Amino acid sequence: MVQNRHAVIIEDDDDIAMLLHASLAGAGFTVSRASDGAEGIELVRSVKPDVITLDVGLPGIDGLETTRRIRSFSDAHIVMLTARDDEADVLMGLEAGADDYVTKPFRPRELRARVGAIMRRREAANPPTAVPVAPPSAKVQRVFTHNGLTLDRDERTVFVDGDPVETTRTEFDLLAALLRNRSRVVEKAELVRHLRDDGYQHISYVSAADKRALEVHVGNLRRKLAEDVKNPRWILTVRGVGYRLAPARDPG
């Protein structure tokens, strides 16, 4: 049984906060709430949650700056809520460090499904110590290397030419998916569903905004890897389709 799941809600609207609280508590979370960005940052620092929901239009420190500050010390999965169905709003939130977004008014069922997928990914990446380790005969690749990059799925680490690269959980999972598929082109919709661990039909639709959000995550990942866009070492864009790994280079 999974225990001690904690969620933090950063929301100044009491009615929306109550709906979020009911949705997250119903999904098995202990829930704490802050009403503004400054309070939310300190609450996240104190309780170290697994999941954070926050509004873009917070009083005082807005949601974008709140996200940036939280991301500087926390790897919690951040879901940004926006009342404006504005793609620019969504993209700015993702660039600030959010992992996902939900447009208000939102469906509690969709939020619970997305949060459930988040937790399945986190728990798969950090299995309980009581679970037996797979025997050596089980051919599950855990470490990937490509053109000077090393990704360890067990340790959740990324190194480039021996230097560590800090990634969000979403960026790490995205990079792992591309490494696992090697030279195969992975369509954007497939990557979106992979990042959501989407086994739920009611959230299986992938919109244009979802694909743009994926592009932002790829852009953030490329920036952290110091990727040369004119001569990429790792991630190639297949225009109109998706992404794949760049060809292997001669180490000499």
C-alpha positions in Angstrom: 0.0 0.0 0.0 1.3 3.5 -0.9 1.4 5.8 2.1 2.4 9.4 2.9 1.3 10.9 -0.4 1.2 14.6 0.1 -0.2 17.3 -2.2 0.0 21.1 -1.9 -2.6 23.4 -3.3 -1.6 27.0 -4.0 -4.8 28.8 -4.8 -6.5 32.0 -3.6 -10.0 31.1 -4.7 -11.7 29.3 -1.9 -14.3 27.4 -4.1 -11.6 26.1 -6.4 -9.4 25.2 -3.5 -12.2 23.2 -2.0 -12.8 21.3 -5.3 -9.1 20.6 -5.6 -8.9 19.4 -2.0 -11.8 17.0 -2.5 -10.3 15.7 -5.7 -6.8 15.1 -4.2 -8.0 13.8 -0.9 -10.2 11.4 -2.8 -7.1 10.2 -4.6 -5.5 9.3 -1.3 -3.4 12.4 -0.6 -2.8 14.3 2.5 -3.6 17.9 1.3 -2.2 21.2 2.5 -3.2 24.6 1.1 -1.6 28.0 0.7 -3.5 31.1 -0.5 -0.6 33.0 -2.2 2.8 32.3 -3.8 5.1 33.3 -0.8 3.1 31.1 1.6 3.0 28.3 -1.0 6.8 28.3 -1.4 7.4 28.0 2.3 4.7 25.3 2.6 6.4 23.3 -0.2 9.7 23.7 1.5 8.2 22.4 4.8 6.1 19.4 3.7 8.1 18.3 0.6 5.0 17.2 -1.4 4.8 14.8 -4.3 2.3 17.0 -6.3 1.7 20.7 -6.4 -1.2 22.5 -8.0 -1.0 26.2 -8.4 -2.9 29.0 -10.1 -1.2 31.3 -12.6 -3.0 34.4 -11.3 -1.9 34.2 -7.7 -1.8 37.5 -5.6 1.6 38.9 -4.8 4.1 36.5 -6.4 2.4 35.2 -9.5 2.2 31.5 -10.4 5.1 31.7 -12.9 7.5 33.2 -10.4 6.2 30.8 -7.7 6.9 27.9 -10.0 10.5 29.1 -10.7 11.3 29.5 -7.0 9.8 26.1 -6.1 11.6 24.4 -9.0 15.0 25.7 -7.6 14.7 23.3 -4.6 11.9 20.8 -5.3 11.3 18.0 -7.9 7.6 17.7 -7.0 5.3 17.4 -10.0 3.8 20.8 -10.6 0.4 21.1 -12.3 -0.5 24.6 -13.3 -4.1 25.8 -13.4 -5.0 28.7 -15.7 -8.4 30.3 -16.0 -7.5 31.6 -19.5 -7.6 29.2 -22.4 -4.5 30.9 -23.7 -1.7 28.8 -25.1 0.9 31.5 -24.3 -0.1 31.2 -20.6 0.4 27.5 -20.7 3.8 27.7 -22.5 5.1 30.3 -20.0 4.1 28.0 -17.2 5.9 25.1 -18.6 9.0 27.1 -19.4 9.0 28.3 -15.7 9.2 24.6 -14.7 5.7 23.2 -14.5 5.2 19.7 -15.6 1.5 19.8 -16.7 -1.4 22.2 -16.9 -5.2 22.1 -16.5 -7.5 24.8 -17.8 -10.2 26.1 -15.5 -13.0 25.1 -15.2 -11.5 21.6 -14.9 -13.1 18.2 -14.5 -12.2 16.6 -11.2 -12.2 13.2 -12.9 -9.5 14.3 -15.3 -7.4 15.9 -12.6 -7.6 12.6 -10.5 -6.6 10.6 -13.6 -3.6 12.8 -14.4 -2.4 12.8 -10.8 -2.9 9.1 -10.6 -0.6 8.7 -13.7 1.9 11.0 -12.1 2.1 8.9 -9.0 2.4 5.6 -11.0 5.4 7.1 -12.7 7.0 8.3 -9.5 6.4 4.9 -7.8 7.8 3.0 -10.7 10.9 5.1 -10.6 11.2 4.6 -6.8 9.9 1.1 -5.9 9.6 0.2 -2.2 12.7 -1.5 -0.8 10.6 -4.5 0.1 10.0 -5.3 -3.6 12.5 -7.9 -4.8 15.0 -6.7 -7.3 14.6 -8.3 -10.8 17.2 -11.1 -11.3 20.1 -10.4 -13.7 18.5 -12.7 -16.3 15.6 -10.2 -16.7 16.8 -8.2 -19.6 15.5 -4.7 -18.6 17.9 -2.0 -19.7 18.5 0.5 -16.9 21.5 2.5 -18.2 21.6 4.2 -21.6 24.6 5.8 -23.2 24.6 7.8 -26.4 27.2 10.3 -27.7 28.7 11.1 -24.3 25.3 11.1 -22.5 24.6 8.6 -19.8 21.1 8.1 -18.3 20.5 5.8 -15.3 16.9 4.9 -14.8 17.4 3.5 -11.3 19.4 6.4 -10.0 17.4 9.0 -12.0 20.6 10.7 -13.1 21.8 12.2 -16.4 25.5 12.9 -17.2 27.0 14.6 -20.2 30.7 14.0 -20.7 30.9 13.1 -17.1 29.1 16.3 -15.8 25.7 16.0 -14.1 22.7 17.5 -15.7 19.7 18.5 -13.5 16.3 17.6 -15.1 12.7 17.7 -14.0 11.0 14.3 -13.7 9.1 15.1 -16.9 12.3 16.0 -18.8 14.0 12.8 -17.5 11.1 10.6 -18.6 11.1 12.3 -22.0 14.8 11.7 -22.5 14.5 8.1 -21.3 11.7 7.4 -23.8 13.8 8.7 -26.7 16.9 6.7 -25.6 14.8 3.6 -25.3 13.4 4.0 -28.8 16.9 4.7 -30.3 16.6 5.6 -34.0 12.8 5.1 -34.2 10.8 8.3 -34.7 8.5 8.8 -31.7 5.4 10.8 -32.6 4.5 13.7 -30.4 1.1 12.2 -29.4 2.8 9.0 -28.3 5.3 11.0 -26.2 2.4 13.0 -24.6 0.6 9.8 -23.7 3.8 8.2 -22.4 4.4 11.2 -20.1 0.9 11.0 -18.8 1.1 7.2 -18.5 -2.2 7.5 -20.3 -4.3 4.3 -19.9 -7.5 6.3 -19.5 -9.6 6.8 -22.6 -11.2 10.0 -21.4 -7.8 11.8 -21.4 -6.4 9.9 -24.4 -7.1 12.9 -26.8 -4.0 14.8 -27.5 -4.6 18.5 -28.5 -2.5 20.9 -30.4 -1.8 22.7 -27.0 -0.6 19.3 -25.6 1.8 19.0 -28.5 3.1 22.5 -28.0 3.6 21.8 -24.3 5.7 18.8 -25.3 7.8 21.0 -27.5 8.4 23.3 -24.6 9.6 20.4 -22.5 11.9 19.3 -25.3 13.2 22.9 -25.6 13.9 23.0 -21.9 15.7 19.6 -22.1 17.8 20.7 -25.0 18.8 23.9 -23.2 19.9 21.9 -20.1 21.9 19.5 -22.3 23.5 22.5 -24.1 22.4 21.0 -27.3 23.7 22.6 -30.5 20.5 23.2 -32.5 22.4 23.3 -35.8 24.3 20.1 -35.1 22.4 18.2 -32.4 24.2 15.4 -30.5 21.0 13.8 -29.1 17.6 15.0 -30.1 16.5 15.4 -33.7 13.2 17.0 -34.7 11.3 15.1 -37.4 9.2 18.0 -38.7 5.5 17.4 -38.5 5.9 14.0 -36.8 7.9 14.0 -33.6 11.5 13.3 -32.4 14.2 10.7 -32.5 17.8 10.3 -31.4 20.6 11.7 -33.5 22.9 9.1 -35.1 25.7 7.8 -32.9 29.0 9.6 -33.4 32.5 8.2 -33.6 34.0 8.8 -30.1 37.3 9.5 -31.7 
